[in-house]
Amino acid sequence: MTQAQLHTALAVASEPAYADFSTRLLGGVQKPLLGVRLPTLRKLAAQIVRENGEHALDICARGQYFEDVMLKGMVLGRLHAPFSMVMSKTASFLDEIDNWSVCDSFCAGYTHAKKHPAEVFSFACSILSDKREFTARCGVVLLMDHFRGTSYGTQALKAIAGVDAAGRYYVQMALAWALATFYLDSPDEVFRILRTHPDQTVCRMAVRKLCESHRVSDTAKTQAKQLWKERNGT
């Protein structure tokens, strides 16, 4: 696939009504949307990597639309190239992430975490304190997506619990999501973290996510609500 063919494929798959809906959902996204759905982008990413190998990122160089950045992240996540090159490209790509959707899709599809867990774990931890909001969020989501339930799980949860997200809503949201997800493997430790976590907003969001989850028992939801009441002295 060439750049011209990719641009044509994106134009054909675009849906103006879906673009309007997604723009409202994302809020604050800096690039215009074409309205191409995620399954289509994933298929295009797989095709680009399959046909272009380590040069696949060259096909995604336009960067004009939201979908360009999303697609680049998907390609990078499965790129067949020397790992040193992948990590260098990953570090550079973080500057292009300006919304939660690209961040979360990129992290979910980052297949290199399975092949190089030690290096990706170290990288994810290293960006947790980054001042760029979506870079820090990326670190949290990478740890949640790829290291919960692994030999790195305890370290990952500890690293997540130590993130200072004050005043950064999208990092706070990611922390709450991660804590509620890690609860499935480490319920006692997550409740301990929530009882003492300094960020009241993170705690409130995490309790809400626990209570909304279909994978958390009614007993645990009651305990989470009680924990929140105790934190608030009610």
Phi, psi and omega per residue, in radians:
M1 nan 2.336 3.104
T2 -1.690 2.972 3.072
Q3 -1.039 -0.746 -3.131
A4 -1.082 -0.737 3.120
Q5 -1.145 -0.659 3.103
L6 -1.117 -0.806 -3.134
H7 -1.071 -0.670 3.099
T8 -1.142 -0.754 -3.138
A9 -1.094 -0.698 3.122
L10 -1.175 -0.700 3.126
A11 -1.123 -0.723 -3.141
V12 -1.142 -0.643 -3.078
A13 -1.498 -0.074 -3.074
S14 -1.248 2.539 3.123
E15 -2.306 1.830 -3.093
P16 -0.956 -0.697 -3.132
A17 -1.137 -0.696 3.111
Y18 -1.203 -0.601 3.089
A19 -1.087 -0.754 3.115
D20 -1.103 -0.780 3.132
F21 -1.073 -0.808 -3.101
S22 -1.161 -0.640 3.111
T23 -1.064 -0.754 3.114
R24 -1.164 -0.663 -3.112
L25 -1.189 -0.722 -3.075
L26 -1.288 -0.775 3.119
G27 1.113 2.036 3.067
G28 1.408 0.069 3.122
V29 -1.108 2.410 -2.972
Q30 -1.541 -0.365 -3.105
K31 -1.874 2.583 3.104
P32 -1.169 2.662 -3.141
L33 -1.820 2.479 3.016
L34 -1.515 -0.508 -3.096
G35 1.576 0.726 3.091
V36 -1.710 2.265 -3.055
R37 -1.310 2.684 -3.049
L38 -1.032 -0.758 3.128
P39 -1.007 -0.644 3.104
T40 -1.163 -0.741 3.122
L41 -1.108 -0.689 3.124
R42 -1.111 -0.715 3.115
K43 -1.128 -0.716 3.100
L44 -1.116 -0.712 3.134
A45 -1.073 -0.769 3.134
A46 -1.090 -0.715 3.141
Q47 -1.159 -0.737 -3.129
I48 -1.081 -0.770 -3.141
V49 -1.171 -0.746 -3.113
R50 -1.080 -0.691 -3.030
E51 -1.578 -0.351 -3.009
N52 -2.117 -0.052 3.062
G53 0.977 -2.384 -3.071
E54 -1.251 -0.114 3.086
H55 -1.674 0.176 -3.056
A56 -1.054 -0.607 -3.113
L57 -1.129 -0.440 3.129
D58 -1.117 -0.458 -3.138
I59 -1.308 -0.371 -3.069
C60 -1.822 0.611 -2.971
A61 -1.523 -0.133 -3.003
R62 -1.124 -0.977 3.078
G63 1.231 0.285 -3.064
Q64 -1.419 -0.584 -3.054
Y65 -2.038 2.812 3.032
F66 -0.898 -0.773 -3.109
E67 -1.125 -0.516 3.085
D68 -1.070 -0.774 -3.117
V69 -1.234 -0.760 3.109
M70 -1.018 -0.801 -3.127
L71 -1.130 -0.709 3.120
K72 -1.059 -0.734 3.100
G73 -1.100 -0.702 3.120
M74 -1.155 -0.692 3.105
V75 -1.157 -0.787 -3.131
L76 -1.060 -0.645 -3.107
G77 -1.132 -0.379 -3.141
R78 -2.163 0.279 -3.050
L79 -1.057 2.295 3.061
H80 -1.609 1.627 -3.090
A81 -2.743 2.867 3.069
P82 -0.921 2.424 -3.010
F83 -1.097 -0.571 3.093
S84 -1.061 -0.659 3.095
M85 -1.201 -0.723 3.117
V86 -1.033 -0.799 -3.111
M87 -1.161 -0.655 3.097
S88 -1.124 -0.757 3.112
K89 -1.169 -0.614 3.120
T90 -1.120 -0.820 3.133
A91 -1.035 -0.685 3.129
S92 -1.227 -0.630 -3.091
F93 -1.147 -0.474 -3.111
L94 -0.983 -0.559 3.120
D95 -1.135 -0.373 -3.088
E96 -1.568 -0.185 -3.110
I97 -1.451 2.026 -3.125
D98 -2.254 0.332 3.100
N99 -2.768 2.801 -3.055
W100 -1.196 -0.516 -3.078
S101 -1.174 -0.853 3.097
V102 -1.097 -0.766 3.132
C103 -0.965 -0.919 -3.011
D104 -1.254 -0.646 3.105
S105 -1.193 -0.718 3.099
F106 -1.039 -0.839 -3.115
C107 -1.110 -0.768 -3.104
A108 -1.075 -0.603 -3.090
G109 -1.691 0.269 -3.087
Y110 -1.463 1.463 -3.026
T111 -1.179 -0.285 -3.110
H112 -1.142 -0.357 3.134
A113 -1.120 -0.522 3.132
K114 -1.337 -0.638 -3.099
K115 -1.449 -0.524 -3.088
H116 -2.330 1.102 -3.025
P117 -1.061 -0.742 -3.084
A118 -1.090 -0.785 -3.096
E119 -1.206 -0.733 -3.123
V120 -1.228 -0.655 3.076
F121 -1.052 -0.811 3.134
S122 -1.085 -0.733 3.130
F123 -1.108 -0.800 -3.131
A124 -1.046 -0.771 3.128
C125 -1.120 -0.614 -3.069
S126 -1.208 -0.372 -3.101
I127 -1.790 0.052 -3.136
L128 -1.114 -0.521 -3.116
S129 -1.687 0.129 -3.130
D130 -1.090 2.470 -3.121
K131 -1.294 -0.335 3.091
R132 -1.308 2.155 -2.983
E133 -1.014 -0.805 -3.065
F134 -1.413 -0.314 3.005
T135 -1.229 -0.806 3.090
A136 -1.081 -0.719 3.099
R137 -1.062 -0.696 3.129
C138 -1.015 -0.735 3.107
G139 -1.059 -0.766 3.130
V140 -1.099 -0.822 -3.057
V141 -1.224 -0.630 3.052
L142 -1.039 -0.782 3.131
L143 -1.117 -0.739 -3.137
M144 -1.159 -0.796 -3.039
D145 -1.229 -0.613 -2.932
H146 -2.048 -0.156 -3.044
F147 -2.192 -0.103 3.008
R148 -1.171 2.352 3.116
G149 1.388 0.182 3.107
T150 -1.976 -3.110 3.109
S151 -1.166 -0.248 3.101
Y152 -1.632 -0.006 -2.992
G153 -1.000 -0.816 -3.114
T154 -1.096 -0.772 3.113
Q155 -1.133 -0.694 -3.128
A156 -1.106 -0.795 3.135
L157 -1.102 -0.727 3.114
K158 -1.083 -0.733 3.136
A159 -1.128 -0.744 3.126
I160 -1.096 -0.751 -3.109
A161 -1.109 -0.417 -3.096
G162 -1.600 0.037 -3.108
V163 -1.292 2.305 3.050
D164 -1.609 1.874 -3.082
A165 -1.937 0.206 -3.048
A166 -0.909 2.208 3.089
G167 1.379 0.067 -3.136
R168 -2.105 1.648 -2.980
Y169 -0.995 -0.757 -3.043
Y170 -1.292 -0.405 3.011
V171 -1.356 -0.729 3.089
Q172 -1.016 -0.761 3.136
M173 -1.086 -0.738 3.136
A174 -1.133 -0.702 3.110
L175 -1.083 -0.784 3.126
A176 -1.078 -0.777 3.116
W177 -1.052 -0.786 -3.118
A178 -1.144 -0.775 -3.137
L179 -1.092 -0.733 3.106
A180 -1.135 -0.570 3.125
T181 -1.324 -0.756 3.100
F182 -1.126 -0.391 3.101
Y183 -0.965 -0.576 -3.095
L184 -1.075 -0.466 3.124
D185 -1.834 -0.547 -3.030
S186 -2.331 1.138 -3.042
P187 -1.064 -0.767 -3.103
D188 -1.139 -0.732 -3.123
E189 -1.188 -0.681 3.121
V190 -1.143 -0.734 3.096
F191 -1.113 -0.645 3.080
R192 -1.094 -0.742 3.119
I193 -1.095 -0.766 -3.097
L194 -1.169 -0.526 3.131
R195 -1.201 -0.500 -3.030
T196 -2.052 -0.020 -3.074
H197 -1.100 2.328 -3.060
P198 -1.271 -0.289 -3.067
D199 -1.700 1.831 -3.114
Q200 -1.078 -0.614 3.139
T201 -1.151 -0.745 3.104
V202 -1.072 -0.774 3.139
C203 -1.072 -0.819 -3.134
R204 -1.057 -0.789 3.137
M205 -1.124 -0.708 -3.117
A206 -1.154 -0.742 3.100
V207 -1.080 -0.724 3.117
R208 -1.085 -0.759 3.139
K209 -1.150 -0.664 3.073
L210 -1.061 -0.744 -3.102
C211 -1.257 -0.401 3.124
E212 -1.548 -0.237 -3.040
S213 -1.314 2.407 3.069
H214 -1.447 -0.131 -3.113
R215 -1.728 0.035 -3.136
V216 -1.906 2.345 -3.081
S217 -1.194 2.774 3.097
D218 -1.083 -0.626 3.117
T219 -1.089 -0.783 3.128
A220 -1.136 -0.643 3.106
K221 -1.121 -0.695 3.094
T222 -1.117 -0.711 3.113
Q223 -1.130 -0.686 3.124
A224 -1.125 -0.741 3.112
K225 -1.107 -0.697 3.119
Q226 -1.151 -0.684 3.091
L227 -1.027 -0.768 -3.136
W228 -1.122 -0.693 3.107
K229 -1.102 -0.723 -3.135
E230 -1.154 -0.644 3.107
R231 -1.121 -0.540 -3.098
N232 -1.679 0.023 3.118
G233 1.167 0.552 -3.125
T234 -2.004 nan nan
